[in-house]
Every structure is written in C-alpha cells, then in structure tokens.
Amino acid sequence: LPETLLESELFGHVKGSFTGAIHDKKGLFEVADGGSFFLDEIGDISLSTQAKLLRFLQEGEIKKVGSTKTETVDVRVICATNVSLKEKVEKGEFRLDLYYRLNVIKIDVPSLRQRRSDIPLLGIHFLDKYCKKINKKVNGITDEAMKYLMNYNWPGNIRQLENEVERAVTLADNESFIKSSDLSEDIFKYQEHTETISLLENTDMKDAVEKLEVQMIINALEETGGNQTQAAKKLGLSRQGLIKKMQRYKIEK
C-alpha cells in the first residue's frame, strides 16, 4: 500500500480528512482491539510509518488521520521478516528504538535446508493437498524423487517446496508416483551438480574422469533422442569417437 493509505489502514481516518474520505473509518489496530495483529515483512515499512508504529507500541494509543483525539486500544503485535533487521538498522533503514521495542520475544524459524528431515512430511502433506484440489490420484513420491527434494537447498523455503509439489502433481500421470523427471529443471540440475562434486571428491582422478565422461555421454544421448551424430557434435567428438567411447564404457544406444 502507498504510505498515505497505509497510515489510514492501520490507524483509521475521519470523514473529510483527505480526498475520498467520505465517512469515518476504523483502522485495523482498532478492529483488532482485544486480539492480535500480525504484520508481515515489517522491515519494508517506511521510516515515517515506523515512527507512528513505535508511538502506538509505546503508548497503546492511536490517532486517526485527520483527528485530534487519541484512543486507547489493547493489541498484541506479532511481526515477521525474512531479512535481518539488525543489518537494516546498521544501514539506517530501520529505527533502532523500534527494533528494540519489537524484539521482546524473538523466534527464529530455521530455513527448510536447516531442517531437511521435515521435507518428506511436508512433501506428502502438499501431495495430498493438491491431489484433492485438482481431483487427481497420485500414489506417492518415489525414493529417487524424494532424495532430490531432500538434497536441494530450497532458497525459497516452504513456499518453493509447495510450488514444486503442485507442479509435480500436475505433470504426473494419474494413479502413478511422482518421479525425479517430474521435478523442475532447477532441482534436477542441482542434483546432477551435487553428484558430480561428490564424485570428484571421493574418487581418484582416472575414475572421476571416466564417470564424468559416462554421464556426459548419457546426457548428450538423452538430449538428442539417441541420435549419435548430434550427441557427438554436442560433445565435440566425431561420431566414430563417440561410438568407441560407448563401446569402451558399455553404454547401450
């Protein structure tokens, strides 16, 4: 919301206080009197609104836009942020006094990659949710696909996981399981990259090079539908050179 509207939404306004204010309006803090008020992404509000919010938290009083009268309300305020407020304070983007006024009870919610053991439970929860939503029966998630989900770093946290499962449910066949091929390219490529790094770290150079060559050949053949000429071109090899490597590594066409 624009800053002028935000103040009106939070604290209310009186009739005639600005163009379009055709009647008195209660602010959300007044509506929440006796209850709780949740402010998401608190780090994004402007400095001037921060000052008004600080006054409200300190005094428990609101003053509607265009009014000279203050009113007392009893509201528990809960705030959330996905950025460090301390860093915003240091940059001068967030008031230090408001930071300490808000920071009475602090709960740090760890990111999804810090609690990977939750991923199978959340994955099945979202699977059930979207099967019901789109009226489709998907029997579960394969072990390989679940390994991909468990290994991914989830920069978008639970929202990203939910979107990923919704996408997979949409793409999966009815009465089937979600397979690794149903997952998005980001997760698929991340898994391949992770496996490559692990391979290079845990084998000697000769084995690592051979395994890397095998994987690159398989990938090129898959991407070209098994066309050896096109696969060889992608790999910078002659067709005969590719065939010899396929024979050496016992890769079937």
C-alpha positions in Angstrom: 0.0 0.0 0.0 1.1 3.6 -0.6 2.4 5.2 2.6 -0.6 7.6 2.9 -3.0 4.7 2.6 -1.1 2.5 5.0 -1.5 5.0 7.8 -5.2 5.2 7.1 -5.5 1.4 7.0 -3.6 0.9 10.3 -4.9 3.9 12.3 -8.2 4.8 10.5 -9.4 8.2 9.4 -12.2 10.7 9.9 -14.6 12.0 7.3 -13.1 14.8 5.2 -9.5 14.2 6.3 -8.5 13.7 2.7 -10.0 13.4 -0.8 -12.2 10.4 -0.9 -12.6 10.1 2.9 -16.4 10.3 2.7 -17.0 8.7 6.1 -15.2 7.8 9.3 -13.3 4.5 9.1 -11.9 2.3 11.8 -8.2 1.4 11.5 -7.0 -2.2 11.6 -5.5 -1.7 15.1 -8.9 -0.5 16.4 -10.6 -3.5 14.7 -8.0 -5.8 16.4 -8.7 -4.3 19.9 -8.5 -7.2 22.4 -6.8 -9.5 20.0 -3.6 -10.0 17.9 -2.3 -8.1 14.9 0.2 -9.7 12.5 2.5 -7.5 10.4 4.4 -9.5 7.7 7.6 -8.1 6.2 7.9 -5.5 8.9 11.3 -4.5 7.5 9.7 -3.0 4.4 7.7 -0.1 6.0 8.9 3.4 5.6 10.7 5.4 8.3 7.8 7.7 8.9 5.4 4.8 9.4 8.0 3.2 11.7 7.8 6.4 13.9 4.0 6.1 14.1 4.1 2.4 14.8 6.7 3.0 17.6 4.4 5.6 19.2 1.5 3.2 19.1 3.5 0.3 20.6 4.9 2.5 23.3 1.7 4.2 24.3 -1.0 1.8 23.2 -2.8 4.8 21.6 -4.0 5.5 18.1 -4.8 8.8 16.4 -6.9 8.6 13.3 -5.8 10.5 10.2 -7.4 14.0 10.4 -8.4 13.6 14.1 -7.1 15.4 17.1 -8.4 12.8 19.6 -6.4 9.8 20.7 -8.0 6.4 21.5 -6.6 3.5 23.6 -6.5 0.0 22.2 -5.2 -3.3 23.6 -3.5 -5.2 20.8 -0.7 -7.8 20.8 1.5 -7.2 17.8 3.4 -10.0 16.1 5.8 -9.2 13.3 7.7 -11.2 10.8 10.6 -10.5 8.5 12.8 -12.5 6.1 15.7 -10.1 6.3 18.0 -9.2 9.2 16.6 -6.1 11.0 19.9 -5.6 12.7 21.5 -5.1 9.2 18.8 -2.7 8.2 19.4 -0.8 11.5 23.1 -0.5 10.6 22.2 0.8 7.1 19.9 3.4 8.6 16.8 1.8 7.0 15.1 0.7 10.3 14.8 2.6 13.6 16.9 1.2 16.4 14.3 2.2 19.0 11.5 0.3 17.1 13.8 -2.7 16.7 14.2 -3.0 20.5 10.5 -2.3 21.1 9.5 -5.1 18.8 12.3 -7.5 20.0 10.6 -8.6 23.2 10.1 -12.3 22.4 12.1 -13.4 19.3 11.5 -16.7 17.5 14.0 -17.7 14.8 12.4 -20.0 12.3 15.1 -22.1 10.7 15.1 -22.3 6.9 14.0 -25.5 5.2 17.5 -26.5 4.3 18.3 -26.5 8.1 15.5 -29.0 8.8 15.7 -31.4 5.9 14.0 -34.1 8.0 10.7 -32.1 7.6 10.8 -32.4 3.8 9.2 -35.9 3.5 6.3 -34.9 5.8 5.8 -31.6 4.1 6.1 -33.2 0.7 3.4 -35.8 1.5 1.2 -33.0 3.0 1.4 -30.9 -0.1 0.9 -34.0 -2.3 -2.4 -34.8 -0.5 -3.5 -31.1 -0.7 -3.0 -30.8 -4.4 -4.4 -34.2 -5.3 -7.6 -33.1 -3.6 -7.5 -29.7 -5.2 -7.2 -30.9 -8.8 -9.1 -34.2 -8.2 -6.2 -36.4 -9.2 -4.8 -39.6 -7.6 -1.0 -39.7 -7.2 0.1 -42.6 -5.1 3.2 -41.0 -3.6 6.8 -39.8 -4.3 9.5 -42.3 -5.5 12.6 -42.7 -3.3 14.7 -41.1 -6.0 12.5 -38.1 -6.3 12.4 -37.7 -2.5 16.2 -37.9 -2.5 16.3 -35.0 -5.0 13.9 -33.0 -2.7 15.9 -33.8 0.4 19.2 -32.7 -1.2 18.1 -29.4 -2.7 18.9 -26.2 -0.8 15.5 -24.5 -1.1 16.3 -20.8 -1.4 12.5 -20.1 -1.5 11.8 -22.3 1.6 8.4 -23.9 2.2 6.6 -21.8 -0.5 9.0 -23.1 -3.1 8.6 -26.7 -1.9 4.8 -26.4 -2.1 5.0 -25.0 -5.6 7.4 -27.8 -6.6 5.0 -30.5 -5.4 2.0 -28.7 -7.0 3.9 -28.7 -10.3 4.8 -32.4 -10.0 1.3 -33.4 -9.2 0.0 -31.5 -12.2 2.6 -33.3 -14.5 2.4 -36.8 -13.0 0.1 -39.4 -14.6 -3.0 -40.4 -12.7 -2.5 -43.5 -10.4 1.3 -43.0 -10.7 4.1 -41.8 -8.4 6.0 -38.5 -8.6 9.3 -39.3 -10.3 12.5 -37.4 -10.5 11.7 -36.5 -14.1 8.5 -34.7 -12.9 10.6 -32.2 -10.9 11.7 -28.8 -12.2 15.0 -28.3 -14.0 16.4 -26.3 -11.1 16.2 -29.3 -8.7 17.2 -31.8 -11.4 20.3 -29.8 -12.4 21.2 -29.2 -8.7 21.2 -32.9 -8.0 23.4 -33.6 -11.0 25.8 -30.9 -9.9 25.9 -32.3 -6.4 26.5 -35.8 -7.6 29.3 -34.6 -9.8 31.0 -32.7 -7.0 30.7 -35.8 -4.7 32.1 -38.0 -7.5 35.2 -35.7 -7.9 35.8 -35.6 -4.2 35.5 -39.3 -3.5 37.4 -41.0 -6.3 40.8 -40.9 -7.9 41.3 -38.8 -11.0 41.1 -41.7 -13.5 37.8 -43.0 -12.1 36.4 -39.5 -11.8 37.2 -38.6 -15.4 35.7 -41.9 -16.6 32.5 -41.5 -14.6 32.2 -37.9 -15.7 32.6 -39.0 -19.4 30.0 -41.7 -19.0 27.5 -39.2 -17.5 28.2 -36.6 -20.2 27.7 -39.2 -23.0 24.4 -40.4 -21.4 23.1 -36.9 -21.0 24.0 -36.0 -24.6 22.3 -39.1 -25.9 19.2 -38.4 -23.9 19.1 -34.7 -25.0 19.3 -35.8 -28.7 16.9 -38.7 -28.5 19.7 -41.2 -29.0 21.0 -39.6 -32.2 24.7 -40.4 -32.1 25.7 -37.8 -34.7 24.0 -35.0 -32.8 25.3 -36.3 -29.5 28.9 -36.4 -30.8 28.5 -32.8 -32.1 27.4 -31.7 -28.6 30.3 -33.4 -27.0 32.9 -32.1 -29.5 33.6 -35.6 -30.8 33.5 -37.4 -34.1 30.7 -40.0 -34.5 33.2 -42.8 -34.6 35.0 -41.4 -31.5 31.7 -41.4 -29.6 30.9 -45.0 -30.7 34.3 -46.1 -29.4 33.7 -44.5 -26.0 30.2 -46.0 -25.9 31.8 -49.5 -26.6 34.5 -48.9 -24.0 32.1 -47.9 -21.3 29.4 -50.4 -22.4 26.9 -47.7 -23.0 23.9 -49.1 -25.0 22.4 -47.0 -27.7 
